[in-house]
Amino acid sequence: MRHLLRREQAQSVIELALLLPFLLLLILGTIEIGRSFRIYMTLNNAAREGAAWLAHYPSDPTGARTLATTEAARVGLTASQLTITITPVKSKYAAGDNVTFKIVCAYPLMFGALTKISTISFSAQVTMRVLYD
């Protein structure tokens, strides 16, 4: 009886050793997807904030960039990781103009060494109409 119990314990250890890498990969992947989704949602919010700023303050594109950068900094993104594009390029927008605010981010993966992919590029784009001159 004792010999049979040892064999069953050894079998359990071997099963755990075979399944543990897959379980860890599943857990780490879930964490990475959650972090990526958080970054993506923050970029969408930052683009929306920047476009809304330009819709209300059409002579302040620098303020829109600053606001978007501040919003992205809430999740640890730095200004050097962001590429912000405002089209059309003007110093002052007129009422009725459509302004497109786009943010591109090179997001560093936490477990990039395991997948040999170090970064993923995310982008968010919002177009709004300028309300006032």
Backbone as a ProteinNet text record, in pm:
[ID]
protein_1_A
[PRIMARY]
MRHLLRREQAQSVIELALLLPFLLLLILGTIEIGRSFRIYMTLNNAAREGAAWLAHYPSDPTGARTLATTEAARVGLTASQLTITITPVKSKYAAGDNVTFKIVCAYPLMFGALTKISTISFSAQVTMRVLYD
[TERTIARY]
82.1	0	86.9	191.6	280.9	352.5	389.8	457.6	365.3	237.6	139.4	119	118	101.1	219.1	340.1	458.4	452.9	404.7	393.1	292.1	180.8	80.8	134.3	213.3	272.7	372.8	449.6	546.2	473.8	363.9	285.7	231.2	186.8	134	242.7	361.9	473.5	508.9	509.2	540.4	431.6	304.9	196	207.4	240	257.9	374.7	482.1	598.4	565.9	479.9	441.6	343.8	253.5	150.1	189.9	285.3	322.3	367.5	449.9	487.1	367.2	272.1	153	66.3	52.9	-25.1	40.6	172.3	243.7	232.6	242.9	228.9	88.6	-10.4	-148.1	-166.4	-111.8	-122.9	-47.9	75.2	153.7	90.6	34	-35	-157.2	-230.2	-347.2	-305.7	-199.3	-148.4	-106.7	-35.8	11.4	-104.7	-205.5	-322.7	-394.7	-405.1	-467.9	-392	-260.7	-178.7	-190.2	-189.5	-200.5	-335	-440.8	-572.8	-580.2	-518.4	-513.3	-441.4	-329.6	-255.4	-338.9	-403.7	-485.4	-600.1	-667.6	-777.5	-726.6	-610.5	-553.5	-516.8	-463.2	-431.7	-559.2	-665.6	-792.6	-840.9	-831	-871.7	-784.5	-655.3	-564.1	-593.4	-620.8	-654	-785.5	-881.6	-1010.3	-993.7	-913	-888.5	-818.4	-719.4	-648.1	-738.2	-821.1	-912.8	-1018	-1068.6	-1168.1	-1106.9	-982	-913	-905.5	-869.1	-861.2	-998.7	-1100.7	-1235.2	-1281.1	-1235.1	-1274.2	-1173.5	-1046.5	-940	-860.9	-912.9	-853.8	-718.9	-676.7	-547.5	-439.2	-463.1	-367.1	-336.1	-269.6	-232.8	-130	-46.6	53	-16	-120.9	-197.4	-261.1	-307.7	-367.3	-262.8	-143.6	-35	1.2	10	45	-61.1	-187	-296.1	-293.3	-269.5	-263	-143.3	-31.4	87.9	65.7	-0.8	-32	-125.7	-224.2	-318	-245	-154.1	-79	19	64.9	159.6	94.2	-37.5	-107.1	-78.3	-43	-10.6	138.9	218.6	363.2	425.4	348.4	406.1	473.8	590.8	663.3	641.4	673.5	656.7	743.6	857.5	945.7	886.4	791.5	727.5	610.6	566	447.8	483.8	408.5	415.8	277.1	267.4	138.9	134.9	28.7	11	-124.8	-124.4	-248.2	-260.9	-373.4	-394.9	-530.1	-541.3	-436.8	-350.2	-228.6	-134.7	-162.1	-206.5	-232.6	-198.3	-174.6	-152.1	-284.4	-387.1	-520.2	-624.1	-723.9	-828.4	-954	-1030.1	-1154	-1272.4	-1380.7	-1501.7	-1548.8	-1580.1	-1624.8	-1514.4	-1388.1	-1277.2	-1281.1	-1250.4	-1230.7	-1084.2	-1059.8	-923.6	-907.3	-803.2	-773.5	-652.9	-669.2	-564.2	-527.2	-402	-357	-237.8	-242.3	-131.7	-86.2	43.5	103.6	201.7	199	285.1	353.5	482.4	556	555.4	468.4	447.7	544.3	628.2	721.4	650.9	665.4	602.6	678.2	604.3	666.1	741.5	683.6	743.1	792.9	848.8	897.9	1013.5	1089.7	1202.8	1155.1	1038.4	985.4	934.8	880.5	819.8	908.3	1019.6	1113.1	1049.7	938.9	876.2	886.7	968.3	993.1	889.2	831.5	732.6	616.2	504.5	386.9	346.1	307.4	266.5	114.9	73.3	-68	-92.1	-210.4	-245.5	-392	-419.9	-557.3	-575.6	-690.6	-716.7	-858.8	-873.2	-1004.1	-1015.4	-1130	-1156.8	-1274.8	-1256.6	-1363.1	-1371.4	-1486.2	-1508.8	-1483.2	-1409.3	-1380.9	-1510.1	-1537.5	-1665.1	-1660.8	-1547.3	-1537.3	-1416.7	-1418.2	-1299.9	-1204.3
-118.8	0	125.7	123.3	237.4	262.9	158.7	169.6	234.4	201.2	256.2	406.2	448.9	590.2	671.5	623.2	693.8	709.9	608.6	616.3	722.9	732.2	833.5	973.8	991.9	1122.5	1160.7	1066.8	1093.8	1129.5	1064.2	1095.6	1237.7	1280	1415.7	1520.7	1493.1	1586.2	1599.4	1490.2	1493.9	1568.3	1545.2	1618.8	1769.2	1806.1	1947.5	2005.9	1932.7	1980.6	1999	1916.3	1929.4	2044.4	2068.2	2169.5	2308.4	2316.5	2445.3	2549.8	2518.1	2620.5	2678	2592.8	2641.3	2729.3	2691	2771.5	2907	2907.6	3034.2	3122.8	3063.3	3139.8	3200	3125.2	3174.4	3290.4	3279	3385.6	3510.2	3493.6	3609.1	3676.3	3596.8	3653.6	3734.2	3684.9	3757.6	3890.1	3891.3	4015.5	4113.4	4065.4	4151.7	4209.8	4129	4178.6	4284.9	4264.5	4364.4	4495.8	4488.6	4611	4680.2	4604.2	4661.5	4730.8	4669	4729	4860.6	4863.1	4985.9	5097.6	5066.4	5165	5212.7	5121.6	5157.6	5250.2	5219.2	5303.7	5441.8	5447	5575.3	5658.6	5594.9	5668.6	5722.5	5644.7	5694.5	5815.1	5808.6	5921.4	6043.4	6022.5	6133.9	6199.2	6119.3	6174.9	6252	6199.4	6267.5	6399.9	6399.5	6523	6627.4	6584	6677.8	6736.5	6654.4	6703.6	6795.6	6762.6	6847.5	6982.7	6981.2	7106.6	7195.9	7138.8	7218.3	7264.7	7185.7	7226.7	7350	7361.3	7473.9	7588.6	7555.6	7656.7	7642.6	7692.6	7665.7	7733.1	7822.6	7887.8	7831.1	7714.2	7658.3	7510.8	7479.1	7338.9	7286.9	7376.4	7334.3	7286.6	7355.1	7312.9	7177.1	7149.7	7018.8	6908.7	6934.8	6835.8	6811.8	6918.5	6907.1	6827.7	6856.9	6785.1	6636.6	6603.5	6463.1	6392.3	6458.5	6400.2	6376.7	6472.3	6457.1	6339.8	6325.2	6212.8	6079.7	6072.3	5948.2	5918.1	6021.7	6001.7	5931.7	5928	5860.5	5710.6	5652.8	5509.7	5486.6	5591.5	5575.9	5598.3	5646.3	5675	5811.9	5819.3	5946	6012.5	6139.8	6214.9	6158	6098.1	6041.3	5915.3	5850	5730.9	5765.6	5891.3	5933.1	6012.3	5991.5	6074.5	6133.1	6265.9	6333.7	6410.8	6389.4	6456.5	6525.5	6653.7	6729.3	6769	6731.8	6768.5	6835.9	6933.9	7003.5	7086.7	7112.6	7188	7337.2	7399.3	7542.9	7596.5	7727.9	7788.4	7829.3	7852.5	7886.7	7827.7	7762.8	7699.3	7786.3	7782	7859.8	7771.2	7834.7	7760.3	7679.7	7554.2	7466.1	7378.7	7408.3	7323.9	7189	7084	6952.9	6937.7	6897.1	6878.5	6733.1	6669.7	6529.9	6526	6462.2	6449.8	6302.5	6270.5	6130.7	6111.7	6003.9	5966.7	5826.6	5810.4	5679	5653.1	5532	5497.5	5364.1	5358.6	5232.1	5177.3	5081.2	5026.3	4910.7	4923.5	4814.1	4699.9	4580.7	4464.2	4423.5	4384	4341.9	4210.4	4119.5	3987.7	3972.7	4078.7	4077.5	3981.7	3955.6	3864	3721.7	3688.1	3553.1	3537.2	3645	3636.6	3691.1	3751.4	3813.3	3932.6	3983.9	4105.5	4207.7	4310.1	4401.9	4512.5	4557	4663.9	4635.7	4696.7	4694.4	4838.9	4871.3	5008	5021	5115.5	5148	5286.4	5308.8	5443.4	5470.4	5598.4	5643.2	5771.8	5785.7	5902.6	5950.7	6082.4	6143	6265.9	6282.4	6401.1	6474.7	6605	6690.4	6818.4	6880.5	7007.1	7121.3	7222.8	7340	7417.7	7452.3	7517.8	7670.4	7727.8	7873.4	7921.8	8049	8111.4	8157.3
0	0	0	80.7	91.2	-41.3	-110.9	-239.6	-343.8	-340.5	-433.1	-408.8	-283.2	-248.3	-299.6	-290	-340.1	-491.9	-560.4	-706.5	-746.5	-673.1	-703.5	-677	-570	-540.9	-648.9	-693.5	-800.6	-930	-955.8	-1074.4	-1065	-949.8	-931.4	-952.2	-905.9	-923.3	-1071.4	-1142.1	-1285.3	-1361.9	-1328.4	-1393.7	-1368.1	-1245	-1212.9	-1291.6	-1302.1	-1377.2	-1525.2	-1578.7	-1719.3	-1741.9	-1650	-1667.2	-1617.6	-1527.5	-1468.3	-1570.8	-1669.8	-1767.9	-1843.6	-1877.7	-1948.5	-1859	-1733.8	-1640.3	-1615.7	-1599.9	-1580.9	-1704	-1820	-1943.6	-1954.3	-1916.3	-1917.7	-1819.8	-1700.9	-1600.6	-1645.4	-1693.3	-1738.1	-1859.4	-1948.8	-2064.6	-2024	-1926.5	-1876.9	-1814.5	-1739.9	-1679.9	-1789.2	-1889	-1998	-2078.6	-2105	-2178.2	-2096.2	-1966.5	-1879.9	-1879.5	-1870.3	-1873.8	-2009.3	-2115.5	-2249.4	-2269.5	-2221	-2233.1	-2154.6	-2039	-1958.1	-2033.6	-2096.3	-2174.4	-2292.7	-2361.7	-2477.2	-2436.8	-2327.3	-2281.3	-2238.9	-2177.4	-2137.9	-2259.6	-2364	-2486.9	-2552.1	-2551	-2603.5	-2524.4	-2392.4	-2309.3	-2335.9	-2349.9	-2375.2	-2509.9	-2612.1	-2743.7	-2737.7	-2665.4	-2650.6	-2576.7	-2471	-2395.9	-2482.3	-2559.4	-2646.9	-2753.3	-2813.8	-2917.2	-2857.4	-2740.2	-2675.1	-2636.5	-2593.4	-2561.1	-2684.4	-2796.4	-2919.2	-2966.4	-2940.2	-2979.5	-2900.1	-2776.7	-2691.9	-2692.7	-2710.6	-2712.3	-2841.9	-2953	-3084.6	-3109.3	-3022.1	-3043.1	-2951.3	-2891.7	-2796.2	-2823.6	-2937	-2960.7	-2860.6	-2807.6	-2708.3	-2580.9	-2541.6	-2424.3	-2444.4	-2565.5	-2595.6	-2584.2	-2634.5	-2623.4	-2476.7	-2400.4	-2258.3	-2183	-2211.1	-2145.6	-2179.9	-2304.4	-2346	-2282.8	-2275.7	-2213.3	-2064.6	-1998.9	-1857	-1833.6	-1920.1	-1908.6	-1927.5	-2022.5	-2047.2	-1934.1	-1865.5	-1754.8	-1636.1	-1631	-1520.5	-1515.4	-1628.3	-1630.9	-1652.2	-1635.1	-1642.4	-1778.7	-1875	-2006.9	-2003.5	-2061.8	-2066.4	-2201.5	-2206.7	-2331.7	-2443.1	-2407	-2509.5	-2572.6	-2506.3	-2561.3	-2652	-2649.9	-2723.7	-2847.9	-2953	-3072.8	-3093.2	-3080.5	-3091.7	-3222.5	-3299.4	-3427.9	-3428.4	-3464.8	-3478.4	-3624.5	-3688.1	-3828.4	-3842.8	-3922.7	-3997.7	-3903.8	-3946.7	-3864.7	-3882.1	-3775.3	-3774	-3636.1	-3629.2	-3498.3	-3434	-3515.2	-3465.1	-3560	-3502.3	-3581.2	-3578.5	-3685.8	-3695.3	-3656.7	-3616.1	-3580.9	-3701.2	-3678.2	-3785.2	-3842.5	-3813	-3859.9	-3787.9	-3860.5	-3798.8	-3761.6	-3637.9	-3588.1	-3548.1	-3598.6	-3565	-3473.5	-3360.7	-3259.6	-3251.8	-3282.4	-3286.4	-3194.1	-3117.8	-3028.3	-3064.4	-3080.5	-3104.3	-2991.5	-2939.9	-2826.8	-2853.2	-2827.4	-2830.7	-2689	-2665.9	-2532.5	-2506.2	-2402.8	-2372.4	-2298.1	-2349.1	-2286.8	-2161.5	-2059.4	-1933.9	-1951.9	-2029.4	-2049.4	-2192.8	-2247.3	-2384	-2405.9	-2302.1	-2315.7	-2344.2	-2294.8	-2318.7	-2461.4	-2516.8	-2649.2	-2760.4	-2724.2	-2818.9	-2891.4	-2838.6	-2889.1	-2776.3	-2793.7	-2682.3	-2671.7	-2783.1	-2778.1	-2874	-2840.4	-2926.7	-2948.4	-3069.4	-3100.6	-3087	-3003.3	-2987.6	-3043.3	-3098.5	-3143.6	-3113.1	-3090.6	-3067.4	-3145	-3207.6	-3290.8	-3267.2	-3246.4	-3224.2	-3312.4	-3378.2	-3458.7	-3398	-3375.9	-3322.8	-3403.5	-3397.2	-3466.3	-3368	-3413.6	-3330.8	-3311.3	-3187.1	-3155.8	-3165.2	-3124.3	-3117.3	-3194.5	-3233.4	-3294.7	-3187.4
[MASK]
+++++++++++++++++++++++++++++++++++++++++++++++++++++++++++++++++++++++++++++++++++++++++++++++++++++++++++++++++++++++++++++++++++++

